[in-house]
Amino acid sequence: MKIALDAMGGDYAPQAIVEGALLACEGLPADVEIVLIGQEKAIQELLHSPTYTSASISVVHADEVIEMGEHPTKALSQKTNSSIAIGFGLLKAGRVDAFCSAGNTGAMLVGSMFSVKAIEGVQRPSIASHFPKEDGSYGVILDVGANADCKPEVLDQFAELGSVYAKSVLGIAKPRVGLMNMGEEEQKGNILAQATHQLLKANPRIHFIGNLEGRDVYSDKADVIVCDGFTGNVILKLAESIYDIFYRRGVRDEYLDKYNYEAIGGSPILGVNGNVVIGHGVSSPLAVKNMLLQARKMAESKLHLKIKQAFNSQK
């Protein structure tokens, strides 16, 4: 198995990225190779410095870097030798099994849509995120930023995407799906929520348990939470801020530590023809390590193929 990693993506690249790759090697099987993509000289200097020791790592040279503030579509079309463009090229050609980057999120989304492309039948790929439940396990919430405005049919598909992910990667045999809303009653919510509720209720491919309120997010009521990207992003950023506040105040707790973005390391893009994970722009070596471990689980479970099979069966 080969996992490609954008060595130039992130605020602390390439040092934090390379260090994270080396940390990941300690927890990965010997048959897993990490392919670092970026400016070879800078990467090799880090790999061969006295601080680090080389492991199951190879390097693919990329002359260009898509910076965080660049326009995603324009940058990808103009910088064809960038680490992100080359990473998607490797994924599309089947030369790697997954691609990870803590770089420009927009460029990662554009690359997913126009390089490896959406799986046939998927209207809009989604960015998913993990949420820690009080019992210590994780669930998945989607969308968290790719689709600010959604139609009911799109949210219905998010429920299916999230269910396949929960089964394949989180190991939940029968994922419970909940719809984020402002009340538990079926008639509650705006027009979008009410229409979506009816679709989810009638969908035989998911286990829908009804509406969820904000107070239910971190309980054990659901394994998959469905919402539009605007709502999901607010929930995600709120959770990150809670962790930051407690951390600054010196509060340490095993459960609260799960709110730290480093614990998972990245957010998968679900519904495209390949395993893609987007990391936080400020990713530390620990976050990069966990992003790679997550990508390995996705590739090992053949997640994108299972999603493709699920949507093909609906024809």
Buried (B, 14 or more C-beta within 10 A) or exposed (E): BBBBBBBBBBEBBBBBBBBBBBBBBEEBEEEBBBBBBBBBEBBBBBBEEEEBEEBBBEBBBBEBBBBBEBBBBEBBEEBEEBBBBBBBBBBBEEEBBBBBBBBBBBBBBBBBBEBBBBBEBBBBBBBBBBBBBEEEBBBBBBBBBBBEEBBBEBBBBBBBBBBBBBBBBBEBEEBBBBBBBEEEEBEBBEEBBBBBBEBBEEBEBBBBBBBBBEEBBBBEBBBBBBBBBBBBBBBBEEBBEEBEEBBEEEEEEEEBBBBBBBBBBBBBBBBBBBBBBBBBBEBBBBBBBBBBBBBBBBBBBBBBEBBBEBBEEEE
